[in-house]
Amino acid sequence: MIPSLYKDTFARDNLPPQSEWPEFLFTLPELQYPDRLNCVTEFVDKWVASGQGDRIAIVSPNETLTYAQLAERINRIANVLTKDLGFVSGNRVLLHGTNSPTMIAAYLAVMKAGGVTVATMPLLRAKELSYTCKKARIKLALADNRLAVEVDKTKDIAPDLERAVYWGNGAPGSLEALMNKPGYEKFDAFDTAIDDVCLIAFTSGTTGEPKGTMHFHRDMLAPCDSYGKYVLQASPDDRFIGSAPLAFTFGLGGHVLFPFRIGAATIQLEKAPPDELLPAIEKYKATVCFTAPTAYRAMIANLQKHDISSLRICVSAGETMPKSTFEAWENATGLKALDGIGGTEMMHIYIASPMNEVKAGSTGKPVPGYVAKVVDDSGNEVPRGTIGRLAVRGPTGCRYLADQRQTKYVQFGWNFPGDTYVQDTDGYFWYQARSDDMIVSSGYNIAGPEVEEVLLAHPAVAECGVVGAPDADRGFIVKAYIVLRAGHSGDAALTKTLQDHVKNTVAPYKYPRAIEYVTALPRTQTGKLQRFELRKLASESAAKMAS
């Protein structure tokens, strides 16, 4: 590794052994970075230095910032960190707030000052925040004043967290008050190595305890110079909008990295559920949207109420987009959604196809700069058309923070995200299920998402989740948890109708032998369906019936 100038060496000291890293590829000329580079100079400072500081960087309901104004805000926060708060290079800084211009500025200020950003979702409570603080040995937090109660509670149970500074109230000692000191408008970026850790992103916890994924300065740039350039193909005049929190790398990419890499603008909403995202696209004339498949599906019903003619690129990730949702969105808007698979471990999307190569229902082909294959349990590539485990590698990859699960994610020099796929003869990858979402029933392998897609095509179904439920005779049966559209009743007649619908669409053995109607499905804040929660419910229900 390139020598680091960090005084606090915790991050590099707690990287997994290099023997447990995946093999990294830097095959594209765009990925040949200099040994020493601070990514914030590429995302913000270069636009000011090149005379483009008056370009709009951030639009929000409360303020609009140009790149020059954003650069100054970043510099002021970086000065506060280094001159007022005892920060030294290599320190981890907890960020706790909603999506906002200040959250973005703080995010980048920590990196520019030579620190490691650890952003967290605003809905997290003290117990969850304390886990993050303990795991990453965090001494300092910057947070929205409205979230002060939980951060203050965290200080009581996370002994490393010594100080929290809040923004949003302007009181003495607040971040704004400290930022207003004269001379704080300039700050020279810390001399970071391109492989210095600048971000610890915690996984969303869809399964088990969240894992801290460690990313370098080069990892901030690589998705932009691979996926951003070759798949997304946005322009400096685009306006990005999305629903994911900045705490997740999907949100970080869509809200910050991709727009700032090309000098475009980002629209920041504190919350962006479908009923708020749709009018915001109209109001702010958004052109690029990043959100989850469920959001696209939910927005279809209200499209007639809003003018979204400005929209030209729709990115879907978080979980696979069902073909029925893809087609419904395209029929309603004329826009193809760019489906893709990415992950916190990989920083962002690594399989996806550009607009002119999209196939409905397929995740796409490996993003330029990445390679992927479908393999068996021994890591051997299987013939095209055969179900197997997805393996991928490229310029980014998994490096967990002091976590034994590193050797499960990285095997044979490849990243194994935990997905089951089929690759067709044309090289397209077709998602089957999360590897732990495959249902084995009476010897048949059944992919839960495939059954979900069939059910979603029925007009009575708004949302659904399909998992295996324990069964004495078959081992497991297919069980569907369904949220109905208004005007439909979850009675025995509808259950039979839905079962017959599945039998008539796919192989009959895949039909849900049990259907339970619910008012909502468990999801992460990014919209991912938490199937492990449904599996737990199914197991509890089966246990009650058995007793």
C-alpha positions in Angstrom: 0.0 0.0 0.0 1.0 3.6 -0.5 2.5 5.2 2.6 -0.2 7.0 4.7 0.3 10.3 6.5 -2.6 9.6 8.9 -1.7 10.2 12.5 -4.5 8.0 13.7 -3.8 4.6 12.1 -6.9 2.7 13.3 -8.5 2.4 9.9 -5.5 0.9 8.1 -4.6 -1.2 11.1 -8.1 -2.8 11.0 -8.2 -3.6 7.3 -8.4 -7.4 6.8 -5.1 -9.1 5.8 -4.4 -8.5 2.2 -4.4 -12.2 1.6 -8.2 -12.0 2.3 -8.8 -9.1 -0.1 -10.3 -9.8 -3.6 -8.2 -9.3 -6.6 -8.6 -5.7 -7.8 -8.7 -4.7 -11.5 -7.9 -1.3 -13.0 -8.3 -2.1 -16.7 -9.8 1.2 -17.8 -7.6 4.2 -18.5 -10.0 6.2 -16.3 -9.1 4.1 -13.3 -5.3 4.9 -13.4 -5.2 7.3 -10.5 -2.1 9.0 -9.1 -0.7 7.6 -5.8 -1.7 10.7 -3.8 -5.0 12.3 -4.3 -7.8 13.6 -2.1 -11.1 12.8 -3.8 -12.8 16.0 -2.7 -10.5 18.0 -4.9 -11.9 16.0 -7.8 -15.6 16.3 -6.8 -15.7 20.0 -5.8 -12.4 22.0 -5.8 -11.6 21.4 -9.5 -14.8 23.0 -10.6 -13.9 26.1 -8.7 -10.3 26.1 -9.8 -11.4 25.7 -13.5 -13.6 28.8 -13.3 -16.9 26.9 -13.0 -17.6 27.7 -9.4 -20.9 29.4 -10.3 -22.4 26.1 -11.5 -25.3 24.9 -9.2 -24.1 22.0 -7.0 -27.0 21.5 -4.5 -30.7 22.4 -4.6 -32.9 22.0 -1.5 -36.2 23.4 -0.2 -34.2 25.8 2.0 -31.2 26.9 0.0 -29.3 26.5 -3.3 -25.5 26.2 -3.3 -23.1 26.8 -6.2 -19.9 24.7 -6.3 -18.0 27.8 -5.0 -20.4 28.1 -2.0 -20.2 24.4 -1.4 -16.4 24.5 -1.4 -16.4 27.3 1.1 -18.8 25.4 3.4 -16.6 22.3 3.2 -13.6 24.3 4.0 -15.2 26.0 7.0 -16.2 22.6 8.5 -12.8 21.2 7.8 -11.2 24.1 9.7 -13.7 23.6 12.6 -12.6 19.9 12.7 -8.9 20.6 12.8 -8.7 23.8 14.7 -11.6 23.6 17.2 -12.6 20.0 17.8 -9.3 18.2 18.3 -9.6 16.2 15.1 -6.4 14.6 13.7 -6.0 12.9 10.4 -7.3 9.3 10.4 -10.0 10.0 13.0 -13.4 8.6 12.3 -16.3 11.1 12.5 -19.9 10.1 13.0 -22.4 12.0 10.9 -26.1 11.8 11.9 -28.6 13.7 9.9 -31.1 13.8 7.1 -30.2 14.4 3.5 -29.3 18.1 3.3 -26.6 20.5 2.0 -24.9 20.6 5.4 -24.9 16.8 5.6 -23.1 16.6 2.2 -20.7 19.4 3.1 -19.8 17.6 6.4 -19.4 14.3 4.6 -16.8 15.8 2.2 -15.2 18.0 4.9 -14.2 15.0 6.9 -12.6 13.4 3.8 -10.9 16.6 2.8 -9.4 17.0 6.3 -7.9 13.5 6.0 -10.6 11.8 8.1 -12.9 8.9 7.7 -16.6 9.6 7.3 -19.1 7.3 9.1 -22.6 8.4 8.1 -25.7 7.0 9.8 -29.4 6.9 9.0 -31.5 9.6 10.9 -33.9 6.9 12.2 -31.2 5.0 14.1 -31.5 5.1 17.9 -28.8 5.3 20.6 -28.3 1.5 20.8 -27.6 1.2 17.1 -25.5 4.3 17.0 -23.4 3.0 19.9 -22.7 -0.1 18.0 -21.3 1.9 15.2 -19.3 4.1 17.5 -17.8 1.2 19.3 -17.0 -0.7 16.2 -15.3 2.2 14.5 -13.8 3.7 17.7 -15.4 7.1 17.0 -14.6 10.1 19.3 -16.5 12.9 17.5 -20.0 13.3 16.1 -21.5 16.0 13.9 -25.3 15.8 13.8 -28.5 17.6 13.1 -29.7 19.4 16.2 -33.2 17.7 15.8 -31.5 14.4 16.5 -29.5 15.5 19.5 -31.4 13.4 22.0 -30.3 10.1 20.6 -26.7 11.2 20.0 -26.5 12.5 23.6 -27.8 9.1 24.8 -25.2 7.4 22.6 -22.4 9.3 24.5 -23.6 7.6 27.7 -23.3 4.1 26.3 -20.4 4.4 23.8 -17.3 5.3 25.9 -15.2 6.3 22.9 -17.6 9.1 21.8 -16.3 12.1 23.6 -18.0 15.0 21.9 -21.0 15.9 19.6 -21.4 19.2 17.8 -24.8 20.0 16.3 -25.9 22.0 13.3 -29.3 23.6 12.7 -29.9 25.9 15.7 -27.2 28.5 15.4 -26.6 28.5 19.1 -23.1 29.3 20.6 -21.0 26.2 20.2 -23.1 25.0 17.2 -21.4 24.0 14.0 -22.6 27.1 12.3 -21.2 29.4 15.0 -17.8 27.7 14.8 -17.8 27.8 11.0 -18.3 31.6 11.0 -14.8 32.4 12.3 -12.8 34.6 10.0 -10.2 32.9 7.8 -12.1 29.6 7.8 -13.1 30.0 4.1 -9.9 28.3 2.8 -8.5 24.9 3.6 -5.9 22.9 1.8 -6.9 19.3 1.3 -5.0 16.8 3.4 -2.3 14.9 1.5 -4.0 11.5 1.3 -2.9 8.4 -0.4 -5.3 7.1 -3.0 -5.7 4.0 -0.9 -6.2 5.8 2.4 -9.5 4.9 4.0 -12.0 7.8 3.8 -15.3 6.0 4.4 -16.7 3.3 6.6 -20.2 2.5 5.4 -22.2 0.1 7.5 -24.4 -2.4 5.7 -28.2 -1.9 6.0 -28.6 -5.0 8.2 -30.9 -7.0 6.0 -29.3 -10.1 7.6 -27.6 -10.1 10.9 -25.3 -7.6 12.5 -24.3 -4.6 10.3 -20.8 -4.9 8.9 -18.5 -1.9 8.4 -17.2 -1.7 4.8 -14.0 0.2 4.4 -13.5 2.3 1.2 -10.5 4.3 -0.1 -10.3 7.7 -1.8 -10.0 5.8 -5.1 -13.2 3.9 -4.3 -15.1 7.2 -4.4 -13.9 7.9 -7.9 -14.0 4.4 -9.5 -17.8 4.0 -9.7 -18.1 7.4 -11.4 -15.4 6.5 -13.9 -16.9 3.1 -14.7 -20.7 2.9 -14.1 -21.1 6.7 -14.2 -19.3 7.2 -17.5 -20.3 4.0 -19.4 -23.7 3.1 -18.1 -25.4 6.1 -16.5 -24.0 8.5 -19.2 -25.4 11.7 -17.5 -24.3 15.2 -18.5 -23.2 18.3 -16.5 -26.6 19.8 -17.1 -28.5 17.0 -15.4 -30.2 17.3 -12.0 -30.1 14.3 -9.8 -32.8 13.3 -7.3 -33.3 10.2 -5.2 -34.8 8.6 -2.2 -31.9 6.8 -0.5 -30.2 8.2 2.6 -26.7 9.5 2.3 -25.7 6.9 4.8 -25.9 4.2 2.2 -23.5 4.1 -0.7 -26.4 3.9 -3.2 -27.5 7.2 -1.9 -24.0 8.6 -1.7 -23.4 7.7 -5.4 -26.7 9.0 -6.7 -26.8 12.1 -4.6 -23.2 13.2 -4.5 -20.5 11.2 -6.4 -22.1 10.9 -9.8 -23.4 14.4 -10.1 -20.3 16.1 -8.6 -17.9 14.0 -10.8 -19.3 15.8 -13.9 -20.2 19.1 -12.4 -24.0 18.4 -12.3 -26.5 19.4 -9.6 -28.1 17.3 -6.9 -31.6 17.9 -5.4 -31.7 17.2 -1.6 -35.0 16.2 0.1 -35.0 15.3 3.8 -37.4 12.5 3.0 -38.4 11.2 -0.4 -41.1 8.5 -0.3 -43.0 8.1 -3.6 -45.7 10.6 -2.7 -43.0 13.3 -2.2 -40.5 12.2 -4.8 -43.0 12.5 -7.6 -44.0 16.2 -7.0 -40.3 17.0 -6.3 -39.3 15.7 -9.7 -41.9 18.1 -11.2 -41.0 21.1 -9.0 -37.2 20.9 -9.4 -37.2 19.6 -13.0 -35.1 16.6 -12.0 -33.6 14.7 -14.9 -32.0 11.6 -13.2 -33.8 9.6 -10.5 -32.2 7.0 -8.2 -34.7 5.0 -6.2 -35.9 1.4 -5.5 -38.2 -0.7 -7.6 -41.1 -0.4 -5.1 -41.0 3.4 -5.4 -41.2 3.2 -9.2 -44.2 0.9 -8.9 -45.9 3.1 -6.3 -45.4 6.3 -8.4 -47.2 4.9 -11.4 -50.7 5.4 -10.0 -50.1 9.1 -9.5 -48.2 10.0 -12.7 -51.2 11.8 -14.2 -51.1 14.3 -11.4 -47.6 15.5 -12.1 -45.5 16.7 -15.0 -42.3 14.7 -15.0 -41.3 15.4 -18.6 -37.9 16.6 -17.4 -37.0 13.1 -16.3 -34.8 11.2 -18.7 -32.8 8.6 -16.7 -34.3 6.3 -14.1 -31.9 4.1 -12.0 -33.3 1.2 -10.0 -31.3 -0.7 -7.4 -31.5 -1.9 -3.8 -33.2 -5.1 -5.0 -33.9 -6.5 -8.5 -36.6 -4.8 -10.5 -39.4 -7.2 -11.5 -40.1 -7.4 -15.2 -43.7 -6.4 -14.6 -42.6 -3.2 -12.8 -40.1 -2.4 -15.6 -42.8 -2.8 -18.2 -45.4 -0.9 -16.2 -43.0 2.0 -15.7 -42.0 2.1 -19.4 -45.6 1.9 -20.5 -46.6 4.8 -18.3 -43.6 7.1 -18.9 -41.8 5.9 -22.0 -38.7 5.5 -19.9 -36.6 2.4 -19.5 -35.4 1.9 -16.0 -31.7 1.1 -15.6 -31.7 -1.9 -13.3 -28.5 -2.8 -11.6 -26.9 -4.8 -8.8 -24.5 -3.2 -6.4 -23.7 -3.4 -2.7 -22.2 -1.6 0.2 -19.2 -3.9 0.0 -18.6 -3.0 -3.6 -19.4 0.7 -3.1 -21.9 0.9 -5.9 -23.4 -0.9 -9.0 -21.2 -3.4 -10.9 -23.7 -5.1 -13.2 -26.0 -2.9 -15.3 -26.5 -2.1 -19.0 -26.7 1.4 -20.6 -30.1 2.5 -22.0 -29.6 1.1 -25.5 -28.7 -2.3 -24.2 -31.3 -2.9 -21.5 -33.2 -6.1 -21.5 -36.4 -6.2 -19.5 -36.0 -8.5 -16.5 -32.3 -8.8 -16.8 -29.8 -7.1 -14.5 -27.6 -6.5 -17.5 -23.9 -7.1 -18.2 -20.8 -6.3 -16.1 -20.1 -2.6 -15.9 -16.9 -1.8 -17.9 -14.0 -2.2 -15.5 -15.7 -5.2 -13.8 -15.9 -8.9 -14.6 -18.5 -11.3 -13.3 -19.3 -15.0 -13.6 -21.7 -17.6 -12.3 -19.9 -20.4 -10.4 -20.5 -23.6 -8.4 -19.7 -24.0 -4.7 -16.1 -24.7 -5.6 -15.7 -21.5 -7.5 -15.7 -23.1 -10.9 -17.7 -21.3 -13.7 -20.8 -23.1 -14.7 -22.2 -23.4 -18.3 -24.3 -20.6 -19.5 -27.9 -21.1 -18.6 -27.0 -22.8 -15.3 -28.0 -21.5 -11.9 -25.1 -20.7 -9.6 -23.4 -18.2 -7.3 -22.5 -14.7 -8.6 -18.8 -13.8 -8.4 -17.5 -10.4 -9.3 -14.3 -8.3 -9.2 -13.1 -5.0 -10.4 -11.7 -1.7 -9.1 -13.7 -1.9 -5.9 -14.3 -4.8 -3.5 -15.0 -6.0 0.0 -12.8 -5.0 2.9 -14.7 -5.4 6.2 -13.7 -3.6 9.4 -12.3 -6.2 11.7 -14.9 -8.9 10.8 -14.6 -12.6 10.4 -17.2 -12.6 7.7 -14.6 -11.3 5.3 -13.7 -14.8 4.3 -17.3 -15.6 3.5 -17.7 -12.6 1.2 -14.3 -12.9 -0.5 -13.3 -16.4 -1.8 -10.8 -17.5 -4.5 -9.9 -13.8 -5.0 -13.5 -12.9 -6.0 -16.3 -11.1 -4.3 -19.4 -13.2 -3.6 -22.3 -10.9 -2.9 -24.6 -13.8 -1.9 -26.8 -13.8 -5.0 -28.0 -16.6 -7.3 -27.8 -15.9 -11.0 -28.0 -17.3 -14.5 -25.9 -15.9 -17.3 -27.4 -16.3 -20.8 -25.6 -17.0 -24.1 -25.5 -13.2 -24.8 -23.7 -12.5 -21.6 -26.7 -11.0 -19.7 -27.1 -11.8 -16.0 -30.6 -12.8 -14.8 -31.2 -12.6 -11.1 -32.8 -15.7 -9.4 -32.7 -14.9 -5.7 -30.5 -14.1 -2.8 -28.6 -17.3 -2.2 -30.4 -17.7 1.2 -33.8 -16.9 -0.5 -33.9 -20.1 -2.6 -36.7 -22.3 -1.3 -36.2 -26.0 -1.4 -39.6 -27.7 -1.4 -40.0 -31.4 -2.0 -36.6 -31.4 -3.8 -37.5 -28.5 -6.1 -35.4 -25.3 -6.0 -37.8 -22.3 -6.1 -36.6 -18.7 -6.3 -38.8 -16.5 -4.1 -38.4 -13.4 -6.3 -39.7 -15.2 -9.3 -42.9 -16.0 -7.5 -43.1 -12.4 -6.3 -42.8 -11.1 -9.8 -45.7 -13.3 -11.0 -47.9 -12.2 -8.0 -47.0 -8.5 -8.7 -48.4 -8.9 -12.2 -51.9 -9.5 -10.7 -54.0 -6.3 -10.4 -55.0 -7.1 -6.8 -51.4 -7.2 -5.5 -49.6 -4.0 -4.5 -46.6 -5.5 -2.8 -45.5 -9.0 -1.9 -42.7 -11.0 -0.3 -42.2 -14.7 -0.8 -40.2 -17.0 1.5 -40.0 -20.6 2.6 -42.1 -21.7 5.5 -41.2 -24.9 7.4 -43.4 -27.8 6.6 -43.3 -31.3 8.0 -44.0 -33.1 4.7 -42.2 -30.9 2.1 -39.4 -29.5 4.2 -40.5 -26.0 3.2 -43.5 -24.6 1.3 -43.8 -21.4 -0.6 -45.5 -18.7 1.5 -46.5 -15.3 0.2 -47.0 -12.2 2.3 -49.2 -9.8 0.3 -50.3 -6.2 0.6 -53.4 -5.7 -1.5 -54.5 -2.8 -3.6 -57.5 -0.8 -2.4 -60.8 -2.4 -3.2 -59.6 -6.0 -2.8 -60.4 -8.3 0.1 -58.0 -11.0 1.3 -60.5 -13.9 1.4 -60.3 -17.5 0.4 -61.6 -16.7 -3.1 -58.8 -14.3 -3.8 -56.3 -16.7 -2.3 -57.3 -19.4 -4.8 -57.4 -16.9 -7.6 -53.8 -15.8 -6.8 -52.6 -19.4 -6.5 -54.2 -20.3 -9.8 -52.6 -17.2 -11.4 -49.1 -18.5 -10.3 -49.9 -22.0 -11.5 -50.9 -20.8 -14.9 -47.9 -18.5 -15.3 -44.9 -20.6 -14.1 -44.4 -24.3 -13.2 -47.2 -25.3 -10.9 -44.9 -26.5 -8.1 -43.9 -22.9 -7.5 -47.3 -21.7 -6.4 -47.7 -20.3 -2.9 -49.3 -23.0 -0.8 -49.8 -20.4 2.0 -50.8 -16.8 1.6 -51.0 -14.2 4.4 -52.4 -10.7 3.8 -50.6 -7.9 5.6 -50.9 -4.1 5.7 -47.1 -3.6 5.1 -43.9 -5.5 4.5 -40.7 -5.1 6.5 -38.2 -3.0 4.6 -35.0 -1.1 5.2 -34.9 2.6 4.8 -33.6 2.2 1.3 -36.6 0.1 0.4 -35.0 -3.4 0.5 -37.4 -6.1 1.4 -36.3 -7.8 4.7 -37.0 -11.4 3.8 -35.3 -12.6 6.9 -38.0 -10.9 8.9 -40.6 -12.7 6.8 -38.8 -16.0 7.2 -38.9 -15.5 11.0 -42.6 -14.8 10.9 -43.1 -17.9 8.8 -41.1 -20.0 11.2 -43.0 -18.7 14.2 -46.3 -19.3 12.5 -45.4 -22.9 11.6 -44.2 -23.5 15.1 -47.5 -22.4 16.5 -49.5 -24.6 14.1 -47.3 -27.6 15.0 -47.9 -27.1 18.7 
